[in-house]
Structures are given as structure tokens and as C-alpha cells.
């Protein structure tokens, strides 16, 4: 299973960047509703069921539309905006929203409304573990990403989940909703979704005696222009946590300082690296 570590990295020398170019996905179903109509009549469809329909670069399965006024909420981050159009995320096994593969994912934010006044549940986020070119295999992270939500609080504005992911290259999907035991509707009205890019890719690239070390996020690669090598990776307690050979990558599971000992036929080099 793909390991997920939720961490917050603060780099004081970098300014905050908030413009739209910092998003891999920026979906607002009200703003984008004409695009979603796809030539249907009316152009803003109401209660229309899409079965794995492609819109732009993502795929949706589930009902979409204006529904009724009680399901239209104000944007809790901008109360001058009202969310009119929404996608229904239910516990139906076919219900999903599939994103393309993105690099260096930082955060996921979802605006929604739980239609059930009695029970809450979770939004499940999964990743595609299949090899490139094969049919998708949707897999839970380790530990599973289950973003909890409460029963309807009768608010006039949206509920927001904003979670830090810090993922390298990954294809994500929002899987069917998970609800607790109880009666009533088991679906959310989802109004907007953003997936932000990491503001810093944590790229370390250094060349030492024809050896090139590259740390992208938590993936370490080493290339030697002239010969093969073997690299041993240690934590600062001196415990070896892995090895790396030519043509392979090593995925650090936790942030911290590490020692990398690189051995070739001609030399041995040790370097200390920091992983965010």
C-alpha cells in the first residue's frame, strides 16, 4: 500500500502563493455549470445522472444539478457567493470522481453539505496502484484516508474539509462516501474541489565526482556516469533502513535527516541529506 504521512512544512523565506496557477484541479460546479451541461437541455442540468462521463481531465459518476433550494448553500469562505450546482457523492458503489495523475500534490479541499441530519460518515480518498497503461486498481492509502464529516448542522453555508496530503506523483479518486449506521439519505452535495500543487518540490540535486544525487519530494535517485554503485541509507541512529542500486529509486517514509553511503569500485562517499 502507498504510505501517507500528513506533515506541515513551513519555509519562512518563501512568500505565500495563492493564485489559480497553484492548483492541479480547481472545480466549482456552479461556476463551471455551463461546461457541465455538455449540450443538454437545459444547459444547466438538474438531477442528471452521469455514468463515468469525462469533463475536461477528470471523470465523474453520479447525479449532478441544481436540485432544490435547500441543497444550495453559501460558500463558507466567501459568503457573497452561493453554490447552486452540485455533484451528489453517495455510498453507491459506482459513485466516484477520478482525477488524472498529478505531481507533487499538497492539499485537497472540498466544499459540501451532508443531507443526513442524523448520521455522519467519511469521504474516502484512494489512489491508483496499477502499473502504467493497465486498468485502474483503486487502493486505500496506508493508513486509509477517511475524511470525517458530521450529521447536517442545518447551516446555510457549506462545510469545508481542507487536508494536507504531501504526495508525489499520484492518481487520485474520490470514492463512494462511507456512512455510519442509521436511516435517511446517505449522500453529500459537493460544491467545489481544489487540489493544490506543492509550493516547494523539495528538490535536491548535487553532483559529486560524477555521482548525481536527486531528491524529489521523498524519492531519491542516484546516477553514476561511469560505473555501477550500491548505496546504503541510514537514519541518524545508525540503523540501515534501505539500499539503492543503479536504475532504482528509494522512497523515504518519514521526514528527517539521513545518511547515504555510496560505494563504487573506486570510492566510497557518505552524504547527509534532509527529507521534508
N, C-alpha and C positions, 0 to 999 in steps of 0.2 A: 504494500500500500504506500501511497505517496505520503510522506511525513509533512505535517504542517506545524509550524511554530509561529505563534502570534506574538510579535515583538514590536516595540515602538522605537524607531531610530531618530534621534534629534541631532541635526547637524547645524550648528548655530551660524556658520558662515554662509549658508545658502538662503536666499530670500524665498518667501512663500510664493508658490506659483499656483494660480487658481483658474487660469483661462481654459477654454474648452479644448485646446490642443493637448491638455494633460490627461485627457480621457481616452481610453480604448473604446469604451461604449458610453454614450450619453443619450439615453432613451427617455422621452417624455411622451406618453401616449396621447395626451391632449394636443400638445404642440405638433406631434407627428401624425395626427389622425387622418389627414387627407392622404398621406402616403400609405397609411394602413388600409384605406378604403380599397385601393387596387382596382378602381373602376366599378365598384359595386354601387348599387343604388339603395339608400342614399350613400353619398361619398364618405360620410362618417357612419359606418355600420353600427347597428345596435344588436347586441346579443348574437353576434355571428360566430359560429364555431369554425376555427381554423385547425386543420389537421396537418401538423408539421409543414406549415407554409413558410417559405423563405421571404424575409423582408430585409433588404439591404444585405448585411453579412451575418444575420442571425436568423434562427428558425423558431417558430412558435407553434405550440399545440394548446388549444383551449379557447374559451369564449372571450370575445372582445366587443366593446361597445360603450354606449352612454349609460345603459341600464336605467335605473330610476334616480330621482334626486337625492334619496337617502344614501346612495352609493357614490355621490360626488362630494369630495372633500376639499378644503383649502390646503394649500401647500404649507406645512407647518414651519418651513424655513423661509417662506415668503407669503404672508397671509393676504397679499393683494392678488395672488394667483389662485385660481380654483381649478382643481383637477376634475375634468368632466369625463374623459375617456379612460378606460382601464382594461387591463387583462385579468382574467379570473384564474388564479392559481389554486387548484383544488387538490384533494387527495386521490383523484382519478389517476390510475397508473400510467395513462398516456400523456398526462399533462406535463409540459416542460417548456423551458426556453433555453435554447442551445446557442452558445456564443462560438465564434471562431477561436482559433488558437491565438493567444496573446503572449507577449514577452513582458517580463518584469512587472507583474501586477501588484499594485499597492493596496487599494481599498475597494470594497464593494458597499454601495449604498442603495437601499430600497425604500421607497415611499409606498405605503399600503394601508389597507383597512381590513380588519378581521370582521367578517359579517356575523360571527357567532358571539352572542352576548354571554354565553355560559362557559365556554371552554377555550383554552389557548392551544398552542402547539409550537411547531418549529418549521422554518424554511430550511430545506436540505440542499446543500451545495455539493456537487460531485465533480470529478474530473474524468477525462477520457484516458484510460490506461492502455488502449490498443496501440500497436505499432503503427507507424506512419503508413497510410494507404489502406488500412484494414477497417472494417466496420467498428463503430464506436463501442467501447466497453465502459459503461458508466460505473464509477467506483467511488466508494466513500473514502475520504481522507482518513489519516490515522493521527490523531483521533478524528472522528466524524465531525464535519461542520454542520451543526444544527443550530440555527439562529432562532432563539425563542421569541415568541410573541404571546401576549396576554389575550384574554377574552375582550370583546368590544367594550370600550370605555365610554361610548356614546359621545365621543369627541366630534367636533365639526371640522377638525383638521387631520391630516394624515399622520400615521405612525411611521417613524423612521428607524431603520436598523442601519448602522454605519460600522462596519467591521474591518479591521486591519488583517490583510492576508499575507502580504510579502511573499509572493510566489514567483518562481522563474517561469520559463515557457510552459504554458498550461492551456488546455481547452476546458472550459467550464460549462456546466449546465445548472440551471435552477430546476431541481427535481420536484416531483409531486409533493405537496405540503404534507406534513406529519401532524396529525391532531391527536389529542388525548381522548379518553373515553367520555362519551356524552352524546346528547342529541342536538339536533339543529344543523344548520348549514355548516359545511366543512370546506370553506374556501375563503381566499383573500381576494380583495380587489387591489391589484398592483397598478400604481400610477406612474412611477418613474424609477429608472435603474441607472446607476452610473458605475463604471469600473475604471478606476484611475490608474495612471501609469506611476511607477516608482519615480520620485523626483531625482533620486540618485541611484544609479545602477551598481554602485559599489564595484567599480572595475579597477582591478589592479593588474597592470601589465608591466613586466620587468624582464629585461634580458640580461643574463649573467653567463658569460663565457659560452655563448651560442645556445644556452638554455633559456627558453622563454616561458615565464610563468604568467598565466592569465587567470584571474579570479573574477568571474562574472556572477554577481549575486552570491550564491553559495556553491557554485560549480567551479572546481579548479581543474585546469588543463595545463600540461607542460609539454613543450615540444623541444626536441634537440635536433639541430640541423645536421649533425654529423653521425650520431650513434644512438643506440638504444639506451634506456635508463630504467632504473627502478627507484621509486620514491616511497618512503615510509612517512606516515603522518602521525604525529604525537600531540596529545594535549599537554598543558603545562605541568601536569603531574608526572609526565614522563611515560604515560601509558599509550601504547600504539593503538590507534583507532582505525587504521586502514592502510592500504597500499595503492599505488597508482603506477601503471605501466604505460608505455608509449601507445598512443591512439585511444586511450581511455580518459574518462573524467572521474573526479571524486566529488561527491555531494556531501557537504558538511551538514549535519543535522541540527547543530546548535551554534549560536553566535559565540565569539570568544577569540582568544589568541591561541595559535597553534604553531608547532614546529614542523617544517617539511625538510626531510633529509633525502637528497637526490644523489644516487650513486650511478656512475657510469664506469666504463673500463678504465678511464683515465683519471677520474677525480671523484671526490665526494663533497657536496655542497649542502650546507644547512641554512635555511632561512626561516625567520619568524614572520607569520602573516596574521592579519586581523580580519575576522569574518563578522559581518553585521548580522 
